[in-house]
Each structure stands twice: as C-alpha cells, then as structure tokens.
Amino acid sequence: MKKTMQPVQYIKLSQLNDQIQDTINARFKGQTYWVVADITNHSFKADKKIHYFELVEKSDKSSAITAKIMGKSWGAGALRILDFESTTGQRFTNNLHVLVQVSVDFHPLYGLSVNLLDIDSSFMLGILEQQRNATLQRLVKENDFIHKEGERYTTFNSRLKLPAVIQRAAVISSSSSAGNEDFRHTMQHNDFGYVFQIDDYHTVVQGDNNAKLFLNKLIEVYNTGIPYDVIVITRGGGSQSDFLIFDNYNIGRAVAKFPIPVITGIGHQKNISITDLMAHTILKRQPRPRSSSLPITGVLSWEY
C-alpha cells in the first residue's frame, strides 16, 4: 500500500523577503554606522545622480576579501561625495580606502545593501599625509643627492648657485594659470628695470594621474639645451588636495636632481609640497617687500 504524500507547506519568495525586510528594519531602522572599507565595482549614473559600489574589507596579511556588501548613495549622500571630491581632490572611485557613514537596507527585489550617508574627508587627507611622509622617506633612502638635515631637505638642486643676475627663465605652469600671469606681469614690470627672457612650457598642474605629463615637460626643458638661469614652477591657490601632483615621487626626484635651479611658486604659505622641499628656492604668496638688499628677492616675490 502506497504512502500518501502530504502537500508541502510553502510560501512565496516575496513573502520570505518581506519577513527578512521586516526583521532587518526592526533591528537597524534609524541606526547609522561609521565604517572603514575599500570601494570596488563603482559606477555612477549621472542622469539619476546615484552611485553604486561595493564596500569590501581585505585581510591585513593579504589582499583576500574578508567581508563585502553592496552600497549605493543618492540625494544628500551623493552631495556629500561631491564635497569629498572637492575637498580631497580624489574622485570617489575604485580602490579608495574610506571612512563612510552608512545605514543598513534590505529591498525585496535588490537584496541587502548599505546607503552611504556621509564620507569623512579628513580621514582621506590623513591617508594622503601618511603617503606624503612615506614618499619623503623613500626619496632620502633611495637617492644619495637628497639629504634630510633636521626639518630641512638639501638636494643637488638646492645646492646649485644662482647666477648673480637672472635673465633667462623657463616657466612651467598651466596655460590658464592666474599665478603665471601675475608672475609674468611682476617680472616684466619690476621695480629695478630688469629685462627677462621668459619662456612658457604649459602643462597640467593638477591631479597625481597627470604626473607623467608634468615630468615630460621638465625633460622637454632640459632637452632644449637652452642655458636657462632658473626653472620656475607656478600654480595658483586651492585646497591642499589640489597640489597632490607636486607630492609625486618621480617629480620630486626629478626636481631634486635637475641641473638648473628650480624656483617654486606653488599655492599659498600653507601649501608646502614635496616639490617645494626638493627645489632650490620656495616662494609663496606674500606682500612684496618695501626694500631689499638683494634686488632679485623683490623681483621674484610675486602675488597670486
């Protein structure tokens, strides 16, 4: 005699997901968390102004992923990402190590995820400072023409002797740089009546990903064979993150080893980059002196 099969009790998937959603909402509703993680699989839907990404945690001992969750951000969260990009100069994209504020969400159709509500810019700037210090240590360790003496750095370039009268200058800057315009105006209308040969070498002066373009411009100046008295690097003011290109290892090394004195006019007094530290002379935004026993100091102290 055959045993009669009892009908299997079941529920619809949507009903199960509704229960999961109710449980998660009961546990996490109204709660937010600050989480440290890396960004992967990022995409941005410009028409809807929505970021989609994954937050992942990697092992301290390897690159193996130990935790992962889907993420999204829109509205106020997307605006906070925009502020983050403006403050740090870093695009919100893959492989960023970030500190973000999130809430937990479960959608019956899209599953479990977190909503990014805020992102800490100072955390990223702290990472950038650590990277900057590591770059300085590497420059000293790997190059015998760079030395640290107390809080100062001496380089092959900084030990070069300026000519008694500077006449020929190669200027590396952006083609639209207001700082370059002010520099040129000051040089051409200086109080001492000096006449200068100023040759422009325009390039991109923002974004660490453009470091190779900047480095190629330095090489171009050298390859001209023109006996310049100085190389002048100018860039106007901005946030600290706008100067990341000038913290690049290869640019710092090239400036430190360059056989023509390099004078930097990058940003304001607070913006001290690795390129500044490797160069011959640092000049920042400052009032021009009323008088000077060294006329060239008055000429080369310009305002942005």
KAPEHU-V29468 format. One record per run of one state. SS is the DSSP state (H for helix, E for strand, - for the rest). FROM is the first residue (numbers start at 1). TO is the last residue. If there is no record, write none. Layout:
[[SS FROM TO] [SS FROM TO]]
This chain:
[[- 1 12] [H 13 28] [- 29 32] [E 33 45] [- 46 49] [E 50 58] [- 59 64] [E 65 73] [- 74 75] [H 76 88] [- 89 96] [E 97 107] [- 108 110] [E 111 119] [- 120 120] [H 121 142] [- 143 145] [E 146 149] [- 150 151] [E 152 155] [- 156 167] [E 168 173] [- 174 177] [H 178 188] [- 189 196] [E 197 202] [- 203 207] [H 208 223] [- 224 229] [E 230 235] [- 236 239] [H 240 247] [- 248 248] [H 249 257] [- 258 261] [E 262 266] [- 267 273] [H 274 278] [- 279 280] [E 281 282] [- 283 294] [H 295 300] [- 301 304]]
